[in-house]
Amino acid sequence: MADAVNEVLTRIELQKVEPALPDDIKALELLQMAYRGQVKLTPQQTRCAIEALAYENPKVSAIAYGHFNGQSMAEALDRAIARSHSPHVMNKPPALPGPTIEHSADELSGPFTRLERRF
């Protein structure tokens, strides 16, 4: 009976041995194997694979394209520079603020409210 118990314990020990991971495997493939149940990763291996994803796979981002109505970017830039040097833009008077409100001395002689903030 002791031999049967030792044989079962030896079989259990052999099942606990995890196969070595190949050196050329990427983090994404490793994580896919883990969630498919093909390998069992330690928490440290899982965390390292998750962190390595950003370095192994480029981030995908969107870019916007502008349309220049059949013109190239250089032509549109030249037109914008010409518009900025036109005389009607350069001689334009500065915009004045709104109307000035006159206050009497009685309105201004009272105490001012003071906001005190103590941090």
Biopython code that builds the backbone (N, CA, C, O; Angstrom):
import numpy as np
from Bio.PDB.StructureBuilder import StructureBuilder

atoms = [
    (1, "MET", "N", (0.829, -1.198, 0.000)),
    (1, "MET", "CA", (0.000, 0.000, 0.000)),
    (1, "MET", "C", (0.870, 1.256, 0.000)),
    (1, "MET", "O", (0.527, 2.245, -0.648)),
    (2, "ALA", "N", (1.979, 1.226, 0.713)),
    (2, "ALA", "CA", (2.867, 2.391, 0.757)),
    (2, "ALA", "C", (3.428, 2.691, -0.625)),
    (2, "ALA", "O", (3.648, 3.849, -0.982)),
    (3, "ASP", "N", (3.660, 1.621, -1.407)),
    (3, "ASP", "CA", (4.176, 1.836, -2.759)),
    (3, "ASP", "C", (3.139, 2.547, -3.640)),
    (3, "ASP", "O", (3.502, 3.386, -4.464)),
    (4, "ALA", "N", (1.879, 2.223, -3.475)),
    (4, "ALA", "CA", (0.814, 2.849, -4.260)),
    (4, "ALA", "C", (0.681, 4.324, -3.892)),
    (4, "ALA", "O", (0.468, 5.183, -4.748)),
    (5, "VAL", "N", (0.813, 4.593, -2.594)),
    (5, "VAL", "CA", (0.722, 5.991, -2.141)),
    (5, "VAL", "C", (1.902, 6.796, -2.689)),
    (5, "VAL", "O", (1.730, 7.923, -3.154)),
    (6, "ASN", "N", (3.103, 6.205, -2.632)),
    (6, "ASN", "CA", (4.286, 6.901, -3.160)),
    (6, "ASN", "C", (4.166, 7.135, -4.665)),
    (6, "ASN", "O", (4.582, 8.174, -5.179)),
    (7, "GLU", "N", (3.594, 6.158, -5.358)),
    (7, "GLU", "CA", (3.413, 6.301, -6.797)),
    (7, "GLU", "C", (2.441, 7.438, -7.116)),
    (7, "GLU", "O", (2.681, 8.213, -8.042)),
    (8, "VAL", "N", (1.357, 7.542, -6.367)),
    (8, "VAL", "CA", (0.384, 8.629, -6.570)),
    (8, "VAL", "C", (1.023, 9.973, -6.247)),
    (8, "VAL", "O", (0.827, 10.940, -6.983)),
    (9, "LEU", "N", (1.776, 10.047, -5.169)),
    (9, "LEU", "CA", (2.442, 11.311, -4.803)),
    (9, "LEU", "C", (3.471, 11.715, -5.862)),
    (9, "LEU", "O", (3.612, 12.898, -6.171)),
    (10, "THR", "N", (4.184, 10.740, -6.415)),
    (10, "THR", "CA", (5.156, 11.046, -7.467)),
    (10, "THR", "C", (4.443, 11.567, -8.705)),
    (10, "THR", "O", (4.914, 12.509, -9.342)),
    (11, "ARG", "N", (3.308, 10.960, -9.053)),
    (11, "ARG", "CA", (2.533, 11.426, -10.198)),
    (11, "ARG", "C", (2.032, 12.852, -9.984)),
    (11, "ARG", "O", (2.040, 13.660, -10.913)),
    (12, "ILE", "N", (1.597, 13.163, -8.764)),
    (12, "ILE", "CA", (1.123, 14.519, -8.449)),
    (12, "ILE", "C", (2.267, 15.519, -8.567)),
    (12, "ILE", "O", (2.077, 16.614, -9.097)),
    (13, "GLU", "N", (3.439, 15.162, -8.087)),
    (13, "GLU", "CA", (4.603, 16.049, -8.179)),
    (13, "GLU", "C", (4.982, 16.311, -9.639)),
    (13, "GLU", "O", (5.371, 17.426, -9.987)),
    (14, "LEU", "N", (4.869, 15.296, -10.486)),
    (14, "LEU", "CA", (5.194, 15.476, -11.896)),
    (14, "LEU", "C", (4.183, 16.384, -12.590)),
    (14, "LEU", "O", (4.531, 17.115, -13.517)),
    (15, "GLN", "N", (2.934, 16.335, -12.138)),
    (15, "GLN", "CA", (1.918, 17.203, -12.725)),
    (15, "GLN", "C", (2.109, 18.658, -12.314)),
    (15, "GLN", "O", (1.715, 19.566, -13.046)),
    (16, "LYS", "N", (2.708, 18.884, -11.156)),
    (16, "LYS", "CA", (2.924, 20.250, -10.675)),
    (16, "LYS", "C", (4.032, 20.960, -11.446)),
    (16, "LYS", "O", (4.074, 22.190, -11.459)),
    (17, "VAL", "N", (4.908, 20.232, -12.072)),
    (17, "VAL", "CA", (6.014, 20.849, -12.799)),
    (17, "VAL", "C", (5.444, 21.570, -14.017)),
    (17, "VAL", "O", (4.817, 20.961, -14.883)),
    (18, "GLU", "N", (5.673, 22.858, -14.061)),
    (18, "GLU", "CA", (5.174, 23.688, -15.160)),
    (18, "GLU", "C", (6.160, 23.622, -16.315)),
    (18, "GLU", "O", (7.372, 23.639, -16.100)),
    (19, "PRO", "N", (5.655, 23.546, -17.526)),
    (19, "PRO", "CA", (6.573, 23.554, -18.666)),
    (19, "PRO", "C", (7.245, 24.922, -18.786)),
    (19, "PRO", "O", (6.643, 25.954, -18.490)),
    (20, "ALA", "N", (8.501, 24.906, -19.226)),
    (20, "ALA", "CA", (9.237, 26.160, -19.402)),
    (20, "ALA", "C", (8.660, 26.914, -20.596)),
    (20, "ALA", "O", (8.322, 26.318, -21.618)),
    (21, "LEU", "N", (8.556, 28.207, -20.454)),
    (21, "LEU", "CA", (8.026, 29.040, -21.530)),
    (21, "LEU", "C", (9.117, 29.269, -22.571)),
    (21, "LEU", "O", (10.281, 29.448, -22.213)),
    (22, "PRO", "N", (8.760, 29.264, -23.851)),
    (22, "PRO", "CA", (9.770, 29.519, -24.882)),
    (22, "PRO", "C", (10.308, 30.940, -24.788)),
    (22, "PRO", "O", (9.612, 31.851, -24.339)),
    (23, "ASP", "N", (11.544, 31.119, -25.212)),
    (23, "ASP", "CA", (12.181, 32.440, -25.136)),
    (23, "ASP", "C", (11.619, 33.415, -26.161)),
    (23, "ASP", "O", (11.638, 34.623, -25.929)),
    (24, "ASP", "N", (11.125, 32.923, -27.279)),
    (24, "ASP", "CA", (10.697, 33.819, -28.355)),
    (24, "ASP", "C", (9.206, 34.155, -28.303)),
    (24, "ASP", "O", (8.673, 34.673, -29.285)),
    (25, "ILE", "N", (8.523, 33.884, -27.212)),
    (25, "ILE", "CA", (7.088, 34.156, -27.121)),
    (25, "ILE", "C", (6.858, 35.610, -26.736)),
    (25, "ILE", "O", (7.578, 36.158, -25.901)),
    (26, "LYS", "N", (5.872, 36.224, -27.335)),
    (26, "LYS", "CA", (5.509, 37.618, -27.033)),
    (26, "LYS", "C", (4.505, 37.628, -25.882)),
    (26, "LYS", "O", (3.864, 36.619, -25.589)),
    (27, "ALA", "N", (4.384, 38.775, -25.245)),
    (27, "ALA", "CA", (3.494, 38.905, -24.093)),
    (27, "ALA", "C", (2.037, 38.680, -24.482)),
    (27, "ALA", "O", (1.286, 38.056, -23.733)),
    (28, "LEU", "N", (1.634, 39.181, -25.642)),
    (28, "LEU", "CA", (0.249, 39.009, -26.080)),
    (28, "LEU", "C", (-0.078, 37.534, -26.287)),
    (28, "LEU", "O", (-1.136, 37.066, -25.866)),
    (29, "GLU", "N", (0.828, 36.799, -26.937)),
    (29, "GLU", "CA", (0.614, 35.366, -27.150)),
    (29, "GLU", "C", (0.575, 34.618, -25.820)),
    (29, "GLU", "O", (-0.224, 33.698, -25.641)),
    (30, "LEU", "N", (1.437, 35.015, -24.896)),
    (30, "LEU", "CA", (1.476, 34.362, -23.590)),
    (30, "LEU", "C", (0.166, 34.581, -22.828)),
    (30, "LEU", "O", (-0.370, 33.647, -22.232)),
    (31, "LEU", "N", (-0.339, 35.793, -22.848)),
    (31, "LEU", "CA", (-1.604, 36.072, -22.161)),
    (31, "LEU", "C", (-2.771, 35.361, -22.839)),
    (31, "LEU", "O", (-3.696, 34.906, -22.166)),
    (32, "GLN", "N", (-2.734, 35.261, -24.166)),
    (32, "GLN", "CA", (-3.785, 34.527, -24.865)),
    (32, "GLN", "C", (-3.745, 33.048, -24.501)),
    (32, "GLN", "O", (-4.792, 32.420, -24.346)),
    (33, "MET", "N", (-2.557, 32.492, -24.366)),
    (33, "MET", "CA", (-2.439, 31.102, -23.942)),
    (33, "MET", "C", (-2.950, 30.921, -22.518)),
    (33, "MET", "O", (-3.531, 29.888, -22.186)),
    (34, "ALA", "N", (-2.731, 31.936, -21.676)),
    (34, "ALA", "CA", (-3.162, 31.838, -20.281)),
    (34, "ALA", "C", (-4.682, 31.864, -20.181)),
    (34, "ALA", "O", (-5.252, 31.075, -19.427)),
    (35, "TYR", "N", (-5.357, 32.747, -20.917)),
    (35, "TYR", "CA", (-6.817, 32.790, -20.762)),
    (35, "TYR", "C", (-7.504, 31.668, -21.528)),
    (35, "TYR", "O", (-8.688, 31.406, -21.312)),
    (36, "ARG", "N", (-6.776, 31.002, -22.421)),
    (36, "ARG", "CA", (-7.342, 29.810, -23.063)),
    (36, "ARG", "C", (-7.123, 28.560, -22.220)),
    (36, "ARG", "O", (-7.661, 27.496, -22.526)),
    (37, "GLY", "N", (-6.326, 28.691, -21.152)),
    (37, "GLY", "CA", (-6.079, 27.562, -20.262)),
    (37, "GLY", "C", (-4.948, 26.665, -20.716)),
    (37, "GLY", "O", (-4.809, 25.559, -20.194)),
    (38, "GLN", "N", (-4.127, 27.096, -21.674)),
    (38, "GLN", "CA", (-3.038, 26.267, -22.169)),
    (38, "GLN", "C", (-1.835, 26.292, -21.230)),
    (38, "GLN", "O", (-1.098, 25.310, -21.150)),
    (39, "VAL", "N", (-1.628, 27.394, -20.521)),
    (39, "VAL", "CA", (-0.551, 27.502, -19.526)),
    (39, "VAL", "C", (-1.105, 28.152, -18.272)),
    (39, "VAL", "O", (-2.105, 28.869, -18.317)),
    (40, "LYS", "N", (-0.445, 27.893, -17.156)),
    (40, "LYS", "CA", (-0.820, 28.544, -15.902)),
    (40, "LYS", "C", (0.335, 29.442, -15.498)),
    (40, "LYS", "O", (1.448, 28.973, -15.258)),
    (41, "LEU", "N", (0.060, 30.736, -15.426)),
    (41, "LEU", "CA", (1.096, 31.717, -15.118)),
    (41, "LEU", "C", (1.065, 32.073, -13.636)),
    (41, "LEU", "O", (0.019, 32.032, -12.989)),
    (42, "THR", "N", (2.219, 32.418, -13.126)),
    (42, "THR", "CA", (2.272, 32.938, -11.762)),
    (42, "THR", "C", (1.791, 34.384, -11.796)),
    (42, "THR", "O", (1.780, 34.994, -12.866)),
    (43, "PRO", "N", (1.396, 34.944, -10.667)),
    (43, "PRO", "CA", (0.978, 36.355, -10.670)),
    (43, "PRO", "C", (2.075, 37.299, -11.162)),
    (43, "PRO", "O", (1.789, 38.305, -11.811)),
    (44, "GLN", "N", (3.334, 36.969, -10.850)),
    (44, "GLN", "CA", (4.434, 37.816, -11.313)),
    (44, "GLN", "C", (4.573, 37.747, -12.832)),
    (44, "GLN", "O", (4.815, 38.768, -13.477)),
    (45, "GLN", "N", (4.421, 36.550, -13.411)),
    (45, "GLN", "CA", (4.514, 36.417, -14.859)),
    (45, "GLN", "C", (3.368, 37.154, -15.546)),
    (45, "GLN", "O", (3.563, 37.782, -16.587)),
    (46, "THR", "N", (2.174, 37.075, -14.960)),
    (46, "THR", "CA", (1.026, 37.766, -15.539)),
    (46, "THR", "C", (1.235, 39.269, -15.515)),
    (46, "THR", "O", (0.996, 39.950, -16.513)),
    (47, "ARG", "N", (1.680, 39.786, -14.383)),
    (47, "ARG", "CA", (1.891, 41.227, -14.262)),
    (47, "ARG", "C", (2.983, 41.703, -15.214)),
    (47, "ARG", "O", (2.847, 42.760, -15.830)),
    (48, "CYS", "N", (4.056, 40.939, -15.341)),
    (48, "CYS", "CA", (5.139, 41.317, -16.254)),
    (48, "CYS", "C", (4.668, 41.291, -17.703)),
    (48, "CYS", "O", (5.030, 42.166, -18.490)),
    (49, "ALA", "N", (3.866, 40.296, -18.060)),
    (49, "ALA", "CA", (3.359, 40.222, -19.434)),
    (49, "ALA", "C", (2.444, 41.397, -19.736)),
    (49, "ALA", "O", (2.501, 41.954, -20.832)),
    (50, "ILE", "N", (1.601, 41.783, -18.784)),
    (50, "ILE", "CA", (0.703, 42.922, -18.982)),
    (50, "ILE", "C", (1.504, 44.202, -19.164)),
    (50, "ILE", "O", (1.187, 45.018, -20.030)),
    (51, "GLU", "N", (2.544, 44.381, -18.350)),
    (51, "GLU", "CA", (3.375, 45.580, -18.471)),
    (51, "GLU", "C", (4.172, 45.590, -19.772)),
    (51, "GLU", "O", (4.440, 46.656, -20.326)),
    (52, "ALA", "N", (4.552, 44.415, -20.261)),
    (52, "ALA", "CA", (5.355, 44.339, -21.490)),
    (52, "ALA", "C", (4.527, 44.592, -22.740)),
    (52, "ALA", "O", (5.088, 44.885, -23.796)),
    (53, "LEU", "N", (3.208, 44.486, -22.645)),
    (53, "LEU", "CA", (2.358, 44.696, -23.820)),
    (53, "LEU", "C", (2.590, 46.058, -24.464)),
    (53, "LEU", "O", (2.656, 46.163, -25.688)),
    (54, "ALA", "N", (2.713, 47.093, -23.651)),
    (54, "ALA", "CA", (2.876, 48.454, -24.178)),
    (54, "ALA", "C", (4.191, 48.612, -24.936)),
    (54, "ALA", "O", (4.286, 49.449, -25.834)),
    (55, "TYR", "N", (5.201, 47.826, -24.592)),
    (55, "TYR", "CA", (6.499, 47.957, -25.247)),
    (55, "TYR", "C", (6.621, 47.073, -26.479)),
    (55, "TYR", "O", (7.415, 47.365, -27.374)),
    (56, "GLU", "N", (5.849, 46.005, -26.535)),
    (56, "GLU", "CA", (5.942, 45.091, -27.670)),
    (56, "GLU", "C", (4.977, 45.446, -28.798)),
    (56, "GLU", "O", (5.279, 45.208, -29.968)),
    (57, "ASN", "N", (3.835, 46.004, -28.464)),
    (57, "ASN", "CA", (2.823, 46.340, -29.474)),
    (57, "ASN", "C", (2.645, 47.845, -29.514)),
    (57, "ASN", "O", (2.409, 48.462, -28.475)),
    (58, "PRO", "N", (2.753, 48.456, -30.697)),
    (58, "PRO", "CA", (2.571, 49.907, -30.766)),
    (58, "PRO", "C", (1.123, 50.294, -30.487)),
    (58, "PRO", "O", (0.192, 49.549, -30.793)),
    (59, "LYS", "N", (0.959, 51.456, -29.908)),
    (59, "LYS", "CA", (-0.377, 51.960, -29.613)),
    (59, "LYS", "C", (-0.996, 52.496, -30.896)),
    (59, "LYS", "O", (-0.345, 53.198, -31.671)),
    (60, "VAL", "N", (-2.236, 52.163, -31.103)),
    (60, "VAL", "CA", (-2.947, 52.603, -32.299)),
    (60, "VAL", "C", (-3.660, 53.905, -31.967)),
    (60, "VAL", "O", (-4.386, 53.987, -30.976)),
    (61, "SER", "N", (-3.454, 54.920, -32.794)),
    (61, "SER", "CA", (-4.116, 56.195, -32.563)),
    (61, "SER", "C", (-4.678, 56.711, -33.883)),
    (61, "SER", "O", (-4.248, 56.303, -34.962)),
    (62, "ALA", "N", (-5.618, 57.588, -33.778)),
    (62, "ALA", "CA", (-6.266, 58.138, -34.961)),
    (62, "ALA", "C", (-5.649, 59.478, -35.317)),
    (62, "ALA", "O", (-5.210, 60.229, -34.445)),
    (63, "ILE", "N", (-5.621, 59.767, -36.610)),
    (63, "ILE", "CA", (-5.158, 61.076, -37.063)),
    (63, "ILE", "C", (-6.231, 61.659, -37.963)),
    (63, "ILE", "O", (-7.027, 60.925, -38.549)),
    (64, "ALA", "N", (-6.250, 62.960, -38.070)),
    (64, "ALA", "CA", (-7.261, 63.642, -38.876)),
    (64, "ALA", "C", (-6.612, 64.166, -40.157)),
    (64, "ALA", "O", (-5.482, 64.655, -40.149)),
    (65, "TYR", "N", (-7.337, 64.054, -41.221)),
    (65, "TYR", "CA", (-6.888, 64.601, -42.494)),
    (65, "TYR", "C", (-7.759, 65.789, -42.844)),
    (65, "TYR", "O", (-8.985, 65.708, -42.766)),
    (66, "GLY", "N", (-7.144, 66.877, -43.224)),
    (66, "GLY", "CA", (-7.898, 68.045, -43.670)),
    (66, "GLY", "C", (-7.931, 68.094, -45.183)),
    (66, "GLY", "O", (-6.979, 67.685, -45.848)),
    (67, "HIS", "N", (-8.999, 68.581, -45.711)),
    (67, "HIS", "CA", (-9.120, 68.698, -47.158)),
    (67, "HIS", "C", (-8.837, 70.145, -47.546)),
    (67, "HIS", "O", (-9.336, 71.076, -46.912)),
    (68, "PHE", "N", (-8.050, 70.323, -48.572)),
    (68, "PHE", "CA", (-7.653, 71.649, -49.007)),
    (68, "PHE", "C", (-8.295, 72.025, -50.339)),
    (68, "PHE", "O", (-7.757, 72.855, -51.073)),
    (69, "ASN", "N", (-9.422, 71.432, -50.652)),
    (69, "ASN", "CA", (-10.171, 71.741, -51.874)),
    (69, "ASN", "C", (-9.293, 71.625, -53.124)),
    (69, "ASN", "O", (-9.275, 72.536, -53.951)),
    (70, "GLY", "N", (-8.583, 70.541, -53.263)),
    (70, "GLY", "CA", (-7.767, 70.307, -54.450)),
    (70, "GLY", "C", (-6.411, 70.972, -54.403)),
    (70, "GLY", "O", (-5.658, 70.874, -55.372)),
    (71, "GLN", "N", (-6.068, 71.637, -53.329)),
    (71, "GLN", "CA", (-4.772, 72.293, -53.222)),
    (71, "GLN", "C", (-3.875, 71.480, -52.297)),
    (71, "GLN", "O", (-4.341, 70.666, -51.500)),
    (72, "SER", "N", (-2.592, 71.723, -52.427)),
    (72, "SER", "CA", (-1.658, 71.066, -51.520)),
    (72, "SER", "C", (-1.543, 71.893, -50.241)),
    (72, "SER", "O", (-2.017, 73.027, -50.175)),
    (73, "MET", "N", (-0.921, 71.319, -49.254)),
    (73, "MET", "CA", (-0.719, 72.014, -47.987)),
    (73, "MET", "C", (0.127, 73.273, -48.191)),
    (73, "MET", "O", (-0.135, 74.302, -47.569)),
    (74, "ALA", "N", (1.132, 73.195, -49.052)),
    (74, "ALA", "CA", (2.004, 74.354, -49.305)),
    (74, "ALA", "C", (1.226, 75.507, -49.931)),
    (74, "ALA", "O", (1.431, 76.665, -49.568)),
    (75, "GLU", "N", (0.337, 75.195, -50.865)),
    (75, "GLU", "CA", (-0.459, 76.247, -51.500)),
    (75, "GLU", "C", (-1.406, 76.902, -50.492)),
    (75, "GLU", "O", (-1.565, 78.123, -50.492)),
    (76, "ALA", "N", (-2.026, 76.102, -49.644)),
    (76, "ALA", "CA", (-2.925, 76.661, -48.632)),
    (76, "ALA", "C", (-2.152, 77.526, -47.638)),
    (76, "ALA", "O", (-2.656, 78.553, -47.184)),
    (77, "LEU", "N", (-0.936, 77.114, -47.302)),
    (77, "LEU", "CA", (-0.112, 77.910, -46.395)),
    (77, "LEU", "C", (0.302, 79.225, -47.040)),
    (77, "LEU", "O", (0.293, 80.265, -46.381)),
    (78, "ASP", "N", (0.659, 79.196, -48.299)),
    (78, "ASP", "CA", (1.013, 80.432, -49.008)),
    (78, "ASP", "C", (-0.172, 81.396, -49.054)),
    (78, "ASP", "O", (0.008, 82.601, -48.876)),
    (79, "ARG", "N", (-1.373, 80.883, -49.289)),
    (79, "ARG", "CA", (-2.560, 81.739, -49.305)),
    (79, "ARG", "C", (-2.811, 82.356, -47.929)),
    (79, "ARG", "O", (-3.193, 83.522, -47.834)),
    (80, "ALA", "N", (-2.601, 81.589, -46.873)),
    (80, "ALA", "CA", (-2.813, 82.114, -45.526)),
    (80, "ALA", "C", (-1.794, 83.202, -45.198)),
    (80, "ALA", "O", (-2.136, 84.199, -44.562)),
    (81, "ILE", "N", (-0.556, 83.019, -45.622)),
    (81, "ILE", "CA", (0.475, 84.037, -45.387)),
    (81, "ILE", "C", (0.140, 85.302, -46.156)),
    (81, "ILE", "O", (0.298, 86.404, -45.630)),
    (82, "ALA", "N", (-0.319, 85.163, -47.390)),
    (82, "ALA", "CA", (-0.692, 86.336, -48.191)),
    (82, "ALA", "C", (-1.864, 87.073, -47.551)),
    (82, "ALA", "O", (-1.883, 88.304, -47.543)),
    (83, "ARG", "N", (-2.828, 86.353, -47.022)),
    (83, "ARG", "CA", (-3.960, 87.002, -46.354)),
    (83, "ARG", "C", (-3.513, 87.749, -45.106)),
    (83, "ARG", "O", (-4.048, 88.811, -44.790)),
    (84, "SER", "N", (-2.540, 87.201, -44.399)),
    (84, "SER", "CA", (-2.102, 87.882, -43.177)),
    (84, "SER", "C", (-1.328, 89.160, -43.471)),
    (84, "SER", "O", (-1.246, 90.036, -42.610)),
    (85, "HIS", "N", (-0.759, 89.287, -44.668)),
    (85, "HIS", "CA", (-0.022, 90.492, -45.037)),
    (85, "HIS", "C", (-0.871, 91.490, -45.809)),
    (85, "HIS", "O", (-0.358, 92.535, -46.210)),
    (86, "SER", "N", (-2.115, 91.216, -46.026)),
    (86, "SER", "CA", (-2.957, 92.138, -46.792)),
    (86, "SER", "C", (-3.191, 93.415, -45.982)),
    (86, "SER", "O", (-3.248, 93.359, -44.753)),
    (87, "PRO", "N", (-3.329, 94.570, -46.651)),
    (87, "PRO", "CA", (-3.417, 95.849, -45.944)),
    (87, "PRO", "C", (-4.695, 96.000, -45.118)),
    (87, "PRO", "O", (-4.654, 96.656, -44.077)),
    (88, "HIS", "N", (-5.800, 95.440, -45.521)),
    (88, "HIS", "CA", (-7.028, 95.651, -44.754)),
    (88, "HIS", "C", (-6.989, 94.917, -43.421)),
    (88, "HIS", "O", (-7.736, 95.270, -42.509)),
    (89, "VAL", "N", (-6.148, 93.919, -43.287)),
    (89, "VAL", "CA", (-6.043, 93.210, -42.007)),
    (89, "VAL", "C", (-5.086, 93.947, -41.081)),
    (89, "VAL", "O", (-5.323, 94.023, -39.876)),
    (90, "MET", "N", (-3.993, 94.495, -41.642)),
    (90, "MET", "CA", (-2.979, 95.121, -40.811)),
    (90, "MET", "C", (-3.427, 96.490, -40.289)),
    (90, "MET", "O", (-3.000, 96.884, -39.204)),
    (91, "ASN", "N", (-4.268, 97.227, -41.017)),
    (91, "ASN", "CA", (-4.687, 98.561, -40.600)),
    (91, "ASN", "C", (-6.003, 98.548, -39.830)),
    (91, "ASN", "O", (-6.599, 99.602, -39.608)),
    (92, "LYS", "N", (-6.442, 97.418, -39.439)),
    (92, "LYS", "CA", (-7.701, 97.308, -38.725)),
    (92, "LYS", "C", (-7.515, 97.839, -37.298)),
    (92, "LYS", "O", (-6.601, 97.402, -36.598)),
    (93, "PRO", "N", (-8.370, 98.778, -36.853)),
    (93, "PRO", "CA", (-8.207, 99.310, -35.495)),
    (93, "PRO", "C", (-8.529, 98.228, -34.455)),
    (93, "PRO", "O", (-9.334, 97.336, -34.720)),
    (94, "PRO", "N", (-7.914, 98.305, -33.293)),
    (94, "PRO", "CA", (-8.187, 97.304, -32.263)),
    (94, "PRO", "C", (-9.629, 97.430, -31.767)),
    (94, "PRO", "O", (-10.211, 98.515, -31.758)),
    (95, "ALA", "N", (-10.167, 96.327, -31.368)),
    (95, "ALA", "CA", (-11.540, 96.321, -30.863)),
    (95, "ALA", "C", (-11.575, 97.021, -29.506)),
    (95, "ALA", "O", (-10.744, 96.753, -28.638)),
    (96, "LEU", "N", (-12.545, 97.919, -29.335)),
    (96, "LEU", "CA", (-12.674, 98.648, -28.076)),
    (96, "LEU", "C", (-13.551, 97.854, -27.118)),
    (96, "LEU", "O", (-14.438, 97.116, -27.549)),
    (97, "PRO", "N", (-13.304, 98.007, -25.812)),
    (97, "PRO", "CA", (-14.167, 97.313, -24.850)),
    (97, "PRO", "C", (-15.565, 97.930, -24.862)),
    (97, "PRO", "O", (-15.797, 98.954, -25.504)),
    (98, "GLY", "N", (-16.478, 97.302, -24.153)),
    (98, "GLY", "CA", (-17.862, 97.778, -24.099)),
    (98, "GLY", "C", (-17.967, 99.149, -23.455)),
    (98, "GLY", "O", (-16.952, 99.738, -23.082)),
    (99, "PRO", "N", (-19.175, 99.662, -23.319)),
    (99, "PRO", "CA", (-19.367, 101.016, -22.763)),
    (99, "PRO", "C", (-18.892, 101.090, -21.310)),
    (99, "PRO", "O", (-18.989, 100.125, -20.553)),
    (100, "THR", "N", (-18.373, 102.275, -20.946)),
    (100, "THR", "CA", (-17.894, 102.501, -19.596)),
    (100, "THR", "C", (-19.071, 102.866, -18.697)),
    (100, "THR", "O", (-19.903, 103.697, -19.060)),
    (101, "ILE", "N", (-19.135, 102.252, -17.540)),
    (101, "ILE", "CA", (-20.217, 102.532, -16.596)),
    (101, "ILE", "C", (-19.675, 103.462, -15.516)),
    (101, "ILE", "O", (-18.706, 103.132, -14.832)),
    (102, "GLU", "N", (-20.298, 104.611, -15.370)),
    (102, "GLU", "CA", (-19.890, 105.577, -14.354)),
    (102, "GLU", "C", (-20.645, 105.282, -13.064)),
    (102, "GLU", "O", (-21.860, 105.080, -13.085)),
    (103, "HIS", "N", (-19.922, 105.256, -11.931)),
    (103, "HIS", "CA", (-20.536, 105.031, -10.632)),
    (103, "HIS", "C", (-20.390, 106.289, -9.794)),
    (103, "HIS", "O", (-19.401, 107.012, -9.909)),
    (104, "SER", "N", (-21.365, 106.541, -8.964)),
    (104, "SER", "CA", (-21.283, 107.709, -8.084)),
    (104, "SER", "C", (-20.396, 107.382, -6.886)),
    (104, "SER", "O", (-20.123, 106.216, -6.601)),
    (105, "ALA", "N", (-19.951, 108.422, -6.193)),
    (105, "ALA", "CA", (-19.084, 108.236, -5.031)),
    (105, "ALA", "C", (-19.826, 107.535, -3.899)),
    (105, "ALA", "O", (-19.201, 106.836, -3.101)),
    (106, "ASP", "N", (-21.155, 107.707, -3.810)),
    (106, "ASP", "CA", (-21.927, 107.052, -2.753)),
    (106, "ASP", "C", (-21.913, 105.522, -2.909)),
    (106, "ASP", "O", (-21.885, 104.786, -1.923)),
    (107, "GLU", "N", (-21.931, 105.077, -4.132)),
    (107, "GLU", "CA", (-21.913, 103.627, -4.361)),
    (107, "GLU", "C", (-20.576, 103.013, -3.949)),
    (107, "GLU", "O", (-20.526, 101.879, -3.474)),
    (108, "LEU", "N", (-19.506, 103.764, -4.133)),
    (108, "LEU", "CA", (-18.177, 103.228, -3.874)),
    (108, "LEU", "C", (-17.687, 103.461, -2.454)),
    (108, "LEU", "O", (-16.645, 102.925, -2.075)),
    (109, "SER", "N", (-18.403, 104.241, -1.661)),
    (109, "SER", "CA", (-17.898, 104.588, -0.331)),
    (109, "SER", "C", (-18.164, 103.511, 0.716)),
    (109, "SER", "O", (-17.578, 103.571, 1.797)),
    (110, "GLY", "N", (-19.010, 102.542, 0.444)),
    (110, "GLY", "CA", (-19.333, 101.502, 1.425)),
    (110, "GLY", "C", (-18.207, 100.492, 1.572)),
    (110, "GLY", "O", (-17.228, 100.528, 0.827)),
    (111, "PRO", "N", (-18.350, 99.603, 2.526)),
    (111, "PRO", "CA", (-17.306, 98.586, 2.731)),
    (111, "PRO", "C", (-17.339, 97.551, 1.589)),
    (111, "PRO", "O", (-18.399, 97.183, 1.083)),
    (112, "PHE", "N", (-16.165, 97.113, 1.219)),
    (112, "PHE", "CA", (-16.063, 96.092, 0.176)),
    (112, "PHE", "C", (-16.211, 94.716, 0.802)),
    (112, "PHE", "O", (-15.736, 94.474, 1.912)),
    (113, "THR", "N", (-16.848, 93.848, 0.112)),
    (113, "THR", "CA", (-16.924, 92.477, 0.612)),
    (113, "THR", "C", (-15.580, 91.821, 0.396)),
    (113, "THR", "O", (-14.912, 92.045, -0.613)),
    (114, "ARG", "N", (-15.200, 91.014, 1.353)),
    (114, "ARG", "CA", (-13.882, 90.415, 1.295)),
    (114, "ARG", "C", (-14.010, 88.915, 1.483)),
    (114, "ARG", "O", (-14.589, 88.437, 2.458)),
    (115, "LEU", "N", (-13.474, 88.212, 0.560)),
    (115, "LEU", "CA", (-13.518, 86.768, 0.625)),
    (115, "LEU", "C", (-12.224, 86.278, 1.254)),
    (115, "LEU", "O", (-11.142, 86.460, 0.696)),
    (116, "GLU", "N", (-12.342, 85.671, 2.389)),
    (116, "GLU", "CA", (-11.172, 85.162, 3.074)),
    (116, "GLU", "C", (-11.169, 83.652, 2.980)),
    (116, "GLU", "O", (-12.147, 82.986, 3.320)),
    (117, "ARG", "N", (-10.087, 83.142, 2.528)),
    (117, "ARG", "CA", (-9.918, 81.696, 2.460)),
    (117, "ARG", "C", (-8.758, 81.299, 3.318)),
    (117, "ARG", "O", (-7.645, 81.796, 3.153)),
    (118, "ARG", "N", (-9.006, 80.443, 4.190)),
    (118, "ARG", "CA", (-7.923, 79.938, 5.044)),
    (118, "ARG", "C", (-7.653, 78.500, 4.654)),
    (118, "ARG", "O", (-8.542, 77.649, 4.672)),
    (119, "PHE", "N", (-6.426, 78.256, 4.309)),
    (119, "PHE", "CA", (-6.060, 76.910, 3.864)),
    (119, "PHE", "C", (-5.409, 76.140, 4.955)),
    (119, "PHE", "O", (-5.035, 74.984, 4.757)),
]
sb = StructureBuilder()
sb.init_structure("model")
sb.init_model(0)
sb.init_chain("A")
sb.init_seg("    ")
for serial, (resi, resn, name, xyz) in enumerate(atoms, 1):
    if name == "N":
        sb.init_residue(resn, " ", resi, " ")
    sb.init_atom(name, np.array(xyz, "f"), 0.0, 1.0, " ", f" {name:<3s}", serial, name[0])
structure = sb.get_structure()
